[in-house]
Amino acid sequence: MATSEFHGYQAVMRLAVDPDKAEKWLPVVVSAYRWAVRVHDKGGEFAGAWVVADSGWVPNLRVLGAYGIVQKSGSSRGGQRAYYRMADLQGVKRALTELHRIEPD
């Protein structure tokens, strides 16, 4: 595994073995990954609200930030919307593929 892929891979795998969080939060990781892929060519920032809307139940992405899966990159004027980046898109992709959460290419 390339060094650049290690961080995101390791972060997702740590979440996956946490019995209190795995089943609730892995679908949120998938949603964040899909948004990160969509906006990758446009600077890589996606709104946490987009992920929350897809997931339907999570209040914010702080748990994913605590695991190091996403990094907060800023907020909108007025602070009503937080923006995030997925620094290690390939590592997250590899972990989600191994966990059978996304289809391999």
C-alpha positions, 0 to 999 in steps of 0.5 A, spaced: 500 500 500 502 506 498 504 511 503 499 516 501 493 511 501 495 509 508 492 514 512 485 514 509 485 507 509 487 506 516 482 511 519 476 508 515 478 501 518 479 504 525 471 506 524 469 499 521 472 495 528 468 500 533 462 496 535 458 503 537 459 507 531 461 502 525 454 500 522 451 507 523 457 511 520 460 507 515 454 509 510 456 516 512 463 515 510 460 512 503 456 518 502 462 523 504 466 519 499 461 520 493 461 527 494 468 528 495 469 524 488 463 528 485 467 535 487 474 532 486 475 536 480 472 542 483 477 543 488 475 537 493 470 541 498 464 539 499 458 541 504 457 537 510 450 539 509 450 535 503 452 528 506 447 529 512 442 530 507 444 524 504 444 520 510 438 523 513 440 522 521 447 525 522 447 532 525 454 533 523 461 530 520 465 531 527 465 523 528 468 522 521 473 528 523 475 525 529 477 519 526 481 523 520 476 521 515 475 528 513 478 534 514 474 541 516 476 546 510 472 552 512 465 554 513 460 559 509 459 566 511 455 566 517 458 559 519 451 556 517 455 551 513 461 547 514 465 545 508 470 538 508 475 535 504 477 528 504 485 528 504 486 521 502 481 519 497 484 513 494 485 510 501 478 511 503 476 508 497 480 502 498 477 501 505 470 502 503 472 497 497 475 492 502 469 492 506 464 491 500 461 498 501 462 500 494 463 496 488 471 496 485 472 499 479 
